[in-house]
Amino acid sequence: MDQNRKPEKKTLEVEADGVRLDKYLAASPIGLTRSYLQKLIEEGCVLVNGQAARPAAKLKRGDRVEIVIPPAEPVQLAAEDIPFEVIYEDIDLAVINKPAGLTVYPAPGHPSHTLVNAMLRRFPDLSVFGDSPRPGIVHRLDKDTSGLMVIARNEQARLNLVEQFKSRSVIKKYLVLVKGKTVPERGAIDAPIGRDPADRKRMAVVSRGRQARTDYRVERYINGYSLLDVHIQTGRTHQIRVHFAAIGYPVVGDRVYGVKSALLSRQFLHAYFLEIMLPVSGQARSFTCGLPDDLSNALASIQKG
């Protein structure tokens, strides 16, 4: 193992009495699988108030839980033949249309069949990023969100794109179907987003959350639904889904924050527009992609009533 690779430490403060340690960690925002968390507890890598604890240990409000995550071994990513559409490519980057149902990059418990595996097959030059589990990835879409993403193909381009996202100069727009007749027809939702204190697996509008702003415009009303053109000014986890649920217009097909639909197996959320600055020339370039068939068919069915 590379001696320079150091353990990662995460610290959580318990907000309620009585929950078991293993269940608390499984519902926490650290993003590790139950089996891996169980292994960490058994190996003494989870401390409660500085002491190793058993999985069934009952926590109290104010307890300090520290998780020490050993450094991962170098990742061996395999190229996989997974179809996706390339919208644009040059020597620095690629703009792709991510299909719904495809996770962006590998994670514990999900080591393969991701967009990264597909990208390695289409762009072997991503090997320039070595053993990184996220070669070229500078932003992401949820597994069940379709649409445009930009991928860096070298380190200089990656740093340039990361800075563009950090400075919020990248323009990202989505087509979103929500339940109800959204009023006003044009508006902004400016509300902080953080972990839901009642359910750590979910996000919510909370006073101590991170600043988040979502601008929207109604494209058209369709038999009790609203098709929205949404521009996110920030990129918080589940931002669009959380914001519209908070103001009473839940996203159709969203099984976590929205309303289920017999017409869809996933949320109606599609990243249709992306504008970036090309790293070398500094020229602004915009890209678009139309709705995939599942979303178009759902709209047609709603229109028919």
Steps between C-alpha positions, in 0.01 A plus 500: 500500500616853425629640829376845400139385497342606830179393675198724460327616816136602532336629816128512579313643798195303612178703507261257675504238776458125469605408147736205446846584370475279190158638403615857563798458269294328229267803492779756518625713209843336477386283207641156597321168466362318806739208453804727478389698806456171690856405406634836620322461836634145544855618421480778760496779243187659648538689826229642724635775722850369430428135581440202270137392513281200413245513214209486746631781722224750578592858424404812691441853383834683484711185456793545264539221243830480311542275199853421381486378140818316393656620174362319201724281294567626146186452292515276195222630279385286208372642174144383429289511185212713632323719243480877538487796262796731441374851422841664451866413544843660457844429645405656835149385575191311399136599546279195534133418546481275807214249486275457803579201719878537470705596806777748418797340680587190705448501875528241780250228421464619139839444334394468136239573231525877539544791263873497582526141375318598183721807452818292527380287210415804285797716610802281595706816550326548837768264631707820538325541838673186634324310780233765561154343543349810336719570195393821328189549715447866599128486587226241516135421442290270717472143377141549381555844347580509129677764295813698436832463680847626416801271549863620515753308289820637655610657828522856370145483369380340825641783711351759264154342511511455878569872533208581266263300717646651817450854368145410384569614145365173358135524394289188562133475408250218547156404377293394800139384530330579831155428638268801512465834324815685603444865589645745437597394149854629554680506831793403720534271801775624729513266799790321675531123459651251744443154645147441627537479881211251510646272231872524424457321167301794367574864430268781607465877524658570838609825662860383547533356151717626214373788289310378194312682224279360226349720228208372292266590218180318403527356150136392499220365714379149417183362663592574861876489450765761419792450265778725629823639359728503806835675542697408811737765631655256751554126487377357829412131535146436370452878476222514240302216656528644853419859401186423303372258763552774759274746315227244433577398141665156528693351208304232316644149532724594794451225760692684774376860497236507227202302378501153349370459148373195311651659189860519625750278678720800593476873566412732211829688508714556190811721466432639153734803487864554596724801433871498578816682395732287288822470707752596229319771304283639779212499253151446641328194354147383570354154446147360503337159487134407467282301736559123502216273391374410849444865589354592161258209518390599851429855382297370206292278728430787742404725209242245384352495847 
